Amino acid sequence: MISDDMLGFVGMNVDGQRWGKEDLFRFLALGGSRVCVIRDSDECATLIQDAFPGILLFGRAWWPGDQHGDKYLWRKISPPDWVNWMKTMYPNCRGWYMMNEPDDWVDDPEAFCAWNIEAAALAIEAGHEVVGPNFAMWHPDPDKLESLLPLFNAVVSMPGFYLGLHDYIVRDPNHPQDDWLFDRAQDIVKLVPALKGKIILTEVGLDWIPQRPNSGPWRKIGVPEKEYAHLIAAASEQWMKSGVIAACVFLWTQWMGGDSRWRDYSVYGAWEFLTAVSAIKYKPQDDPVEPPPTPPTPPPDEVLENIAYAYARMNAIHASLDQISKAVDDVLSTLSGTMDLYD
């Protein structure tokens, strides 16, 4: 559970092997981030938890055995075996990161949902919170959302289970007026409104899509820090309206040399950006509730007495009118008989 004292909407997706303790602590102290993701280091997670006990940390571990890591986790290992493995990788981390950008579930969504629900239940039983399945940007497809209803409903009903999504802003320097923000959370909460408050964006930032060939990570396309922070701030307003409770910028890493493909995403040392996004505060976006209609005020006794008197008078008038009508009929009948005599 996230502490009510932690109001920083923006956290970090942290490379636990190259993280720079002092600098990360400096950032976390600025705004009180609510959530962070830690990759490949229970020691890093433990140090952060000890220093900032209000932060909810999710530890992510790359599943060994092939180059896909935890992408196809549900096809490679049973939920009990995954939980037992995570106990060895992140025994001290309060939260566990379950799966990453799966895209192979559409042929069997029922089994996919069942795996996630069982794994989350076992992890929570073991004392850990869970975020998953951490769908990629623009996933799941809107026309496939209903097939995931068992998973969405489980997130709603299980304390400690959060729906994890990735969402990125796409900016093409040649078309700055045409930024893209997929905001799949918005589509999901339209289907399941109760998911508001249970969605965490475990990766956000600037990224590339084929439709915008000149788009990409912020460093690669040369977006200034101040502008990048403005883009994240504007997107955060939209994400909060969609029921998101925290967003983790990808990536915090010191690994800036060599051929690292992640260096263009790194915000390590970008203090103009970091200072600005630390000021983005979480604001719950509750749907306005229409007040119930005000019942009519009962009339006072005096009014009731007057109404009763009026009804009595109306009844008396009706009776009098009936008598008059009968008398008129009698007169007309008499006249009719008299006219007959003259005939």
C-alpha positions as CSV (number, residue, x, y, z in Angstrom):
1,M,0.0,0.0,0.0
2,I,1.2,3.5,-0.8
3,S,1.6,5.9,2.1
4,D,-0.7,8.9,2.1
5,D,2.3,11.0,2.9
6,M,3.9,10.3,-0.5
7,L,2.4,12.7,-3.1
8,G,5.0,12.7,-5.9
9,F,3.2,11.3,-8.9
10,V,6.5,10.7,-10.8
11,G,8.8,7.9,-9.7
12,M,11.7,6.1,-11.5
13,N,12.3,2.8,-13.3
14,V,15.7,2.2,-11.8
15,D,18.7,0.2,-13.1
16,G,19.6,-1.4,-9.7
17,Q,23.1,-2.3,-10.9
18,R,24.1,1.3,-11.9
19,W,21.9,3.5,-9.9
20,G,23.9,6.1,-8.0
21,K,22.5,6.0,-4.4
22,E,23.2,9.7,-3.4
23,D,21.7,11.1,-6.6
24,L,18.6,8.9,-6.5
25,F,18.0,9.7,-2.8
26,R,18.3,13.4,-3.7
27,F,15.6,13.1,-6.3
28,L,13.3,11.0,-4.1
29,A,13.7,13.5,-1.3
30,L,12.6,16.4,-3.6
31,G,9.0,15.2,-4.2
32,G,8.2,12.1,-2.3
33,S,7.7,9.7,-5.1
34,R,4.9,7.2,-4.5
35,V,6.2,4.3,-6.6
36,C,9.5,3.1,-8.1
37,V,10.5,0.0,-10.1
38,I,13.9,-1.6,-9.2
39,R,15.6,-3.9,-11.7
40,D,18.0,-6.6,-10.7
41,S,18.9,-5.6,-7.1
42,D,17.2,-6.5,-3.9
43,E,20.0,-4.6,-2.1
44,C,19.1,-1.4,-3.9
45,A,15.4,-1.9,-3.1
46,T,16.2,-2.5,0.6
47,L,18.3,0.6,0.9
48,I,15.6,2.7,-0.7
49,Q,12.9,1.2,1.5
50,D,14.9,1.8,4.7
51,A,15.5,5.5,3.7
52,F,12.0,6.2,2.3
53,P,9.6,3.7,3.9
54,G,6.5,5.4,2.3
55,I,7.5,4.4,-1.2
56,L,6.1,1.3,-2.8
57,L,8.9,-0.4,-4.6
58,F,8.4,-3.2,-7.2
59,G,11.4,-5.5,-7.8
60,R,11.8,-6.8,-11.3
61,A,14.0,-9.8,-12.1
62,W,14.9,-11.1,-15.6
63,W,13.9,-14.7,-15.8
64,P,16.9,-16.8,-16.8
65,G,17.0,-19.2,-19.7
66,D,16.4,-17.2,-22.9
67,Q,16.7,-13.8,-24.4
68,H,13.0,-13.0,-23.8
69,G,13.4,-12.7,-20.0
70,D,10.0,-12.2,-18.3
71,K,8.1,-11.3,-21.5
72,Y,6.6,-14.8,-21.9
73,L,6.8,-15.7,-18.2
74,W,3.3,-17.3,-18.0
75,R,4.3,-19.9,-20.7
76,K,7.6,-20.8,-19.1
77,I,7.0,-21.3,-15.4
78,S,4.1,-22.1,-13.1
79,P,2.8,-19.4,-10.6
80,P,4.1,-21.3,-7.5
81,D,7.6,-21.6,-9.1
82,W,7.7,-17.9,-10.1
83,V,6.8,-16.9,-6.5
84,N,9.4,-19.2,-5.1
85,W,12.0,-17.7,-7.4
86,M,11.0,-14.2,-6.6
87,K,11.4,-15.0,-2.9
88,T,15.1,-15.7,-3.6
89,M,15.6,-12.6,-5.9
90,Y,13.6,-10.0,-3.8
91,P,13.1,-11.3,-0.3
92,N,13.0,-7.8,1.2
93,C,11.3,-5.8,-1.5
94,R,7.6,-5.1,-0.6
95,G,6.4,-5.3,-4.2
96,W,7.1,-7.6,-7.1
97,Y,7.0,-6.8,-10.8
98,M,5.2,-9.6,-12.6
99,M,5.8,-10.1,-16.3
100,N,6.9,-7.4,-18.9
101,E,5.2,-6.4,-22.1
102,P,3.5,-9.7,-22.9
103,D,2.1,-9.9,-26.4
104,D,1.5,-13.7,-26.8
105,W,-1.7,-14.0,-24.8
106,V,-4.4,-13.2,-27.4
107,D,-4.8,-16.8,-28.5
108,D,-5.5,-17.9,-24.9
109,P,-6.6,-15.0,-22.8
110,E,-8.4,-17.2,-20.3
111,A,-5.2,-19.1,-19.4
112,F,-3.2,-15.8,-19.4
113,C,-5.7,-14.3,-16.9
114,A,-5.7,-17.4,-14.8
115,W,-1.9,-17.4,-14.5
116,N,-1.7,-13.8,-13.5
117,I,-4.5,-14.1,-10.9
118,E,-3.0,-17.2,-9.3
119,A,0.6,-15.7,-9.3
120,A,-0.7,-12.5,-7.7
121,A,-2.7,-14.3,-5.1
122,L,0.3,-16.4,-4.1
123,A,2.6,-13.4,-4.0
124,I,0.2,-11.5,-1.8
125,E,-0.2,-14.5,0.5
126,A,3.6,-14.4,0.8
127,G,3.4,-10.8,2.0
128,H,4.2,-9.0,-1.2
129,E,2.3,-6.6,-3.4
130,V,2.2,-7.1,-7.2
131,V,2.1,-5.0,-10.3
132,G,1.4,-6.7,-13.7
133,P,1.3,-7.7,-16.4
134,N,2.9,-4.4,-17.5
135,F,1.5,-4.2,-21.0
136,A,3.6,-2.4,-23.6
137,M,2.7,1.0,-25.1
138,W,-0.7,0.9,-27.0
139,H,-1.4,-2.6,-25.6
140,P,-3.8,-4.3,-25.1
141,D,-5.7,-3.6,-28.2
142,P,-9.1,-2.0,-27.5
143,D,-11.0,-4.8,-29.2
144,K,-9.3,-7.3,-26.9
145,L,-10.0,-5.6,-23.6
146,E,-13.2,-7.6,-22.8
147,S,-11.2,-10.9,-23.0
148,L,-9.1,-9.6,-20.0
149,L,-12.1,-8.9,-17.8
150,P,-11.3,-11.7,-15.3
151,L,-7.8,-10.1,-14.8
152,F,-9.2,-6.6,-14.5
153,N,-11.8,-7.7,-12.0
154,A,-9.2,-9.5,-10.0
155,V,-7.1,-6.4,-9.7
156,V,-10.2,-4.5,-8.4
157,S,-11.0,-7.1,-5.8
158,M,-7.6,-8.1,-4.5
159,P,-5.8,-5.6,-2.2
160,G,-2.2,-5.3,-3.1
161,F,-2.7,-6.2,-6.8
162,Y,-2.1,-3.3,-9.3
163,L,-2.6,-3.2,-13.1
164,G,0.8,-2.3,-14.7
165,L,0.9,-0.5,-18.0
166,H,3.6,1.2,-20.1
167,D,2.7,4.5,-21.8
168,Y,5.0,6.8,-23.8
169,I,4.7,10.1,-25.5
170,V,5.7,10.1,-29.1
171,R,7.2,13.2,-30.5
172,D,8.5,13.7,-34.0
173,P,10.8,16.8,-34.2
174,N,9.4,17.4,-37.7
175,H,5.8,17.4,-36.4
176,P,5.9,18.8,-32.8
177,Q,2.3,19.8,-33.0
178,D,1.2,16.2,-33.5
179,D,2.4,14.4,-30.3
180,W,0.9,11.0,-29.6
181,L,-0.2,9.8,-26.2
182,F,-1.9,6.4,-26.2
183,D,-3.3,6.5,-22.7
184,R,-4.6,2.9,-22.7
185,A,-5.7,3.4,-19.1
186,Q,-8.4,5.6,-20.3
187,D,-9.9,2.8,-22.5
188,I,-9.6,0.3,-19.7
189,V,-11.4,2.4,-17.0
190,K,-14.2,3.0,-19.5
191,L,-14.7,-0.8,-19.5
192,V,-14.1,-1.2,-15.7
193,P,-14.5,2.1,-13.9
194,A,-13.6,0.5,-10.6
195,L,-10.0,0.2,-11.8
196,K,-9.4,3.9,-11.1
197,G,-6.9,4.0,-8.3
198,K,-5.4,0.6,-9.1
199,I,-3.3,1.4,-12.2
200,I,0.4,2.1,-12.2
201,L,2.5,3.1,-15.2
202,T,5.7,1.2,-14.7
203,E,7.3,2.8,-17.7
204,V,6.8,6.3,-19.2
205,G,8.8,8.7,-21.2
206,L,9.5,9.5,-24.9
207,D,9.7,6.7,-27.4
208,W,9.7,5.7,-31.1
209,I,6.9,4.3,-33.3
210,P,7.1,3.3,-36.9
211,Q,4.4,5.9,-37.9
212,R,6.8,8.6,-36.8
213,P,10.3,7.5,-38.0
214,N,12.0,10.6,-36.6
215,S,10.6,10.0,-33.1
216,G,12.6,8.4,-30.3
217,P,14.0,8.7,-26.8
218,W,14.5,12.2,-25.5
219,R,18.3,12.3,-25.7
220,K,18.4,10.8,-29.2
221,I,16.0,13.4,-30.8
222,G,17.4,16.3,-28.7
223,V,14.4,17.3,-26.6
224,P,15.6,19.9,-24.0
225,E,15.1,18.9,-20.4
226,K,12.6,21.7,-19.7
227,E,10.5,20.7,-22.7
228,Y,10.7,17.0,-21.7
229,A,9.5,17.9,-18.2
230,H,6.6,19.9,-19.6
231,L,5.5,16.9,-21.8
232,I,5.6,14.6,-18.7
233,A,3.6,17.1,-16.7
234,A,0.9,17.5,-19.3
235,A,0.7,13.7,-19.8
236,S,0.5,13.2,-16.0
237,E,-2.7,15.4,-15.9
238,Q,-4.2,13.1,-18.4
239,W,-3.0,9.9,-16.7
240,M,-4.4,11.0,-13.4
241,K,-7.8,11.6,-15.0
242,S,-7.7,8.1,-16.3
243,G,-7.2,6.7,-12.8
244,V,-3.4,6.2,-12.7
245,I,-1.9,6.6,-9.3
246,A,1.8,6.8,-10.2
247,A,4.1,6.9,-13.2
248,C,7.7,5.7,-13.4
249,V,10.1,7.4,-15.8
250,F,12.2,5.0,-17.9
251,L,15.1,5.0,-17.2
252,W,17.4,5.9,-14.3
253,T,20.8,4.5,-15.0
254,Q,24.4,5.7,-14.8
255,W,25.3,3.5,-17.8
256,M,25.9,6.2,-20.4
257,G,28.9,4.8,-22.3
258,G,29.6,2.0,-24.7
259,D,26.8,0.8,-26.9
260,S,24.1,0.8,-24.3
261,R,20.8,1.1,-26.2
262,W,19.3,2.5,-23.0
263,R,21.5,5.5,-22.6
264,D,19.2,7.7,-24.7
265,Y,16.3,7.1,-22.2
266,S,18.4,7.8,-19.1
267,V,17.4,10.8,-17.0
268,Y,20.3,10.4,-14.6
269,G,22.0,13.8,-14.0
270,A,19.2,15.7,-15.8
271,W,18.5,17.9,-12.8
272,E,16.4,20.5,-14.6
273,F,14.1,17.7,-15.7
274,L,14.2,15.9,-12.4
275,T,13.5,19.0,-10.3
276,A,10.5,19.9,-12.5
277,V,8.8,16.5,-12.5
278,S,9.4,16.1,-8.7
279,A,6.9,18.9,-8.3
280,I,4.1,16.9,-10.0
281,K,1.7,15.9,-7.2
282,Y,-0.8,13.1,-7.2
283,K,-4.4,14.3,-7.2
284,P,-7.1,11.7,-7.0
285,Q,-9.5,12.1,-9.9
286,D,-12.8,11.0,-8.4
287,D,-15.8,11.0,-10.7
288,P,-18.3,13.6,-9.7
289,V,-21.2,12.0,-7.9
290,E,-24.7,13.4,-8.6
291,P,-26.4,14.2,-5.3
292,P,-29.6,12.3,-4.6
293,P,-32.8,14.3,-5.4
294,T,-34.0,16.3,-2.4
295,P,-37.3,14.8,-1.1
296,P,-40.2,17.2,-1.0
297,T,-40.7,18.9,2.4
298,P,-43.8,17.6,4.2
299,P,-46.4,20.4,4.6
300,P,-47.0,21.7,8.1
301,D,-50.2,20.7,10.0
302,E,-51.9,24.0,9.3
303,V,-51.5,23.5,5.5
304,L,-52.8,19.9,5.9
305,E,-55.9,21.2,7.7
306,N,-56.5,23.8,5.0
307,I,-56.1,21.1,2.3
308,A,-58.6,18.9,4.2
309,Y,-61.1,21.8,4.5
310,A,-60.7,22.6,0.8
311,Y,-61.4,18.9,-0.1
312,A,-64.5,19.0,2.1
313,R,-65.8,22.2,0.5
314,M,-65.1,20.7,-3.0
315,N,-67.1,17.6,-2.1
316,A,-70.0,19.8,-0.8
317,I,-70.0,21.8,-3.9
318,H,-70.0,18.7,-6.0
319,A,-73.0,17.4,-4.0
320,S,-74.8,20.8,-4.5
321,L,-74.1,20.7,-8.2
322,D,-75.6,17.2,-8.4
323,Q,-78.7,18.4,-6.6
324,I,-79.0,21.4,-8.9
325,S,-78.5,19.2,-12.0
326,K,-81.3,16.8,-10.7
327,A,-83.7,19.8,-10.1
328,V,-83.0,21.1,-13.6
329,D,-83.7,17.7,-15.1
330,D,-87.0,17.6,-13.2
331,V,-88.0,21.1,-14.4
332,L,-87.2,20.2,-18.0
333,S,-89.2,17.0,-17.7
334,T,-92.2,18.9,-16.3
335,L,-92.0,21.5,-19.1
336,S,-91.8,18.7,-21.7
337,G,-95.0,17.2,-20.3
338,T,-96.8,20.5,-20.3
339,M,-95.9,21.2,-24.0
340,D,-97.3,17.8,-24.9
341,L,-100.7,18.9,-23.5
342,Y,-100.8,21.8,-25.9
343,D,-100.1,19.6,-28.8
